[in-house]
Amino acid sequence: MGKVKRYKLSTLVDKETNSGSIGSVLEDNVNNIESIENWLCHALSKYTDCNITKDKKISSDLGIDSLSMFELCVDIDNKFKICAENFISQDLTITELAKLISGQNKKNDDNKYSNNSIYPVPKDKKLERRLQSWIRFVKFIYRIEITGIENVPSKGNYIICSNHESYFDPLWILAALGEQISLKEVCCMAAKHTMNGKISKKLFDALGGIPVDREGNTIPAMNNAKRCLGSGRVMIIFPEGARSRDGTMLPFKNGAAQLALDTNTKILPIEIEGGFETFPRWIKYPRLFDWKHLKKYTIKIKIGSLIDPSDKSVFNITNQIRQEIIDMHNIKEKVL
């Protein structure tokens, strides 16, 4: 008769019910857990330069950020054919994650992040008027110079990828695009903590914000972004994952490129100049006027050509986005 293969039961149930539960796709023994640990160490080496050991936590010890966490989940899904978003957390050690993958110590919090599905908040007339008011405000306070407006598609959805200098970056982008974009169809991925303040929460909802938990599970946010793009909306993403610390660009993450590939969506690169001087990350409120030179602050927005993700790797797409933004900045400096 042979040995009863109990480890296949959950896989068969998943196939029959299409439930998408975690299931155990590997034999539940120490050797398989060790092999998963070794695979995870190898997979994590792509996202960190830290010394990787099995007892280290993914976030606090290895420094894996939210967008890299998304890429790791994709790797796990592809390797083990399971839905990693239901159980993965950056607080886990490599050994703990290996046990969860193997089916041991399964968590009971599959719906922990289900409230994320309410985002982006549906835009009514009130939210649209609020966003229009913010855009009128930044256009009145700042001098916005725009080049490359002819590169903005007249119809269809796309992903806007820009360098990230300040909290106001989405507003400056929308102010520059003007009538080229429908405010009702705009979504924006933003850090979850931006929802904490009363004013910032209102702006977050008006922008069609999707909260990204940098210290936890980022996959629900990415899935929401996929749904938005699938419904024809325009998504704003900052591939750096955080605002600039000194005015220069941080390394780019691969999340935007992965979204573009998964949804077959083109990318519109945009370069922002002047945002850091106006609203650096260490001040609470933006600078509204250049009193030293008695003039308005100037925000320069340059719009590049669409990037087609077809037949390209995630790595190549990410590099192309970053290089396009660098090239736009260098061209402007030569002109000046």
Secondary structure, DSSP 8 states (H G I E B T S, - for coil): -----GGGHHHHHHHHH--------S-SSHHHHHHHHHHHHHHHTTT--S---TTSBTTTTT---HHHHHHHHHHHHHHH-S-GGGT--TTSBHHHHHHHHHTTT--S-TTTTGGGGG-S----HHHHHHHHHHHHHHHHHSEEEEE-GGGS-SSS--EEEE---STTHHHHHHHHHGGGS-GGGEEEEEEGGGGSSHHHHHHHHHTTEEEE-TTS--HHHHHHHHHHHHTT-EEEE-TTSS--SSSS-----SHHHHHHHHHT--EEEEEEESHHHHS-TT-SS----BTTTTB--EEEEEE---B--TT--HHHHHHHHHHHHHHHHHHHHHH-
